[in-house]
Amino acid sequence: MPRPSVLKRMFADERVQIGYGLLLILLIPSAIIVATVATIARYSQTIDITLQRQALLVGRVFGATVWEQGIAPVTLQRRVEAVAAANADILGLQVFTPHRDGFEIIASVVPEQVGTVAASAYYTYAWQQAEREGLATDYLGEPLLGSRAGASTGDRYWLVTLPLFADVEGDGHRERVALLSLQLSSGIVDEQAAASWRSAVIGLTFTVLLTVLFLAAATRLWSYATLYRKIKEVDQMKDEFISIASHELRTPITAIRGYVSMAIDGDFGSVPEKLRTGLERINGAGKRLGDLVEDLLNVSRIEQGRLSVSFQPLDLGEVTGGVIEELRPTAVQKQLTCEYVAPTSPVKVMADPDRLKQVLFNLVGNAIKYTPKGSVTVTVSLQEHGGCVRVKDTGLGISAADQARLFTKFYRVASDQTRAISGTGLGLWITRQLVSLMRGEITLESIEGTGTQVTVVLPTPKSAAT
């Protein structure tokens, strides 16, 4: 079990990562929103400044084309109407002259306004502007003096008002003689700005949504990473426990088996037959327990990378023949035929002698164990890719579904026929790892109810050198 301090650190780290993920989910979209809104606001402000300058410029141009000193009122009215007719964006155009009650309209796009007096602080302030200066501001709603027939109203428009100057006395001194008021619609620009706003809002929405989804996924990945780290720590502690426990168990098991063997051999005196039977069962159980401990030690060494492999040239046929001779009594005891087909000439391979024997003992031993009747045939030959060992039996066979998981740890074929056969499910996994460490390949072919063939190919000294 993980130590309390380790578990405390795990959960503390997880809380920090979850809090960090939530903080990012809040801060990053908020930063995107603020930056986008600020950019759009600056863009709109720039547009308004540009429109204001253009409106003043248009006002000066209209002032220069519409007004001239001494122009007759009828001519001035015609010019105002002609200019307004040529530009649909002009909502209103009026020319004023000073009046005691304010400013009298002397020409307008709305003829009915001619002769009326308009009193407004805005016009008074505009009258005080210097030559070539004026006021330009935006309004939302109805124009101050109404709009010409057919013009759209109620939208935002620019009101440009500037004084008109003339040399009245002919002495070169220019005086204010009239006031020009121009109302320009900003509908087209506002529609484009609104479209830009909508596009920006849609883009912002998708960006924020994708960012939130990404951060949520990233937070989930962080939790997976935390879980993975926990699993790795627990797995490491499990490996350490198995390694320590296996080493600690090996010594007493060896002692138990040693004393039991001595008792069976009569080193402590004569042993009654009934007691001998019990001691033999204890010895068999001790052997199985010792094999389990050895398997666990091998698993621990392999997973921790502590299993060393010493390569040297070996005669594959000679090593295999020795293993067959050791296991043949077990086959004979089960009334099985154990046949060894030796090569016609030595088959040299590069392998670790102890690991190679362990692989062969596992494979031939499994073939004998899972073959109720029939034979086990072991063949050694030289192939193009290396030295080959085939272990073929006429045993129970393995289904296709079981074959897919056969080389995984602790997996055993579960059936009525295999239930009574002892095993840990580690032998084939260890065998595959040992073959891989010796740079070899292992394959399995099996038909359920017919038998199994396992093939191991190991590199030759020549192929290992290349």
Buried (B, 14 or more C-beta within 10 A) or exposed (E): EBEEEEBEEBEEBBEEBBEEBEEBBEEBBEEBBEEBEEEBEEBBEEBBEEBBEBBBEBBBEBBEEBBEEEBEEEEBBEBBBEBBEEEEBBBBBBBBBBBEEBBBBBBBBBEEBBEBEBEBEBBEEBBEBEEEEBBBEBBEEEBBBBBBEEBEBEBBBBBBBBBBBBEEEEEEEBEBBBBBBBBBBBBEBBEEBEEBEEEBEEEBEEBBEEBBEEBBEEBEEBBEEBEEEBEEBBEEBBBEEBBEBBEEBBEEBEEBBEBBBEBBEEEEEEBEEEEBEEBEEBBEBBEEBBBBBBBBBBBBBBBEEEBEEEBEEBBBBEBBBEBBEBBBEBBEEEEBEBBBEBBEEEBBBBBBEEBBBBBBBBBBBBBBBBBEEEBBBBBBBBEEEBBBBBBBBBBBBBBEEBBEEBBEBEBBBEEEEBEEBEBBBBBBBBBBBBBEBBBBBBEBEBEBEEBBBBBBBBBBBEBBEE
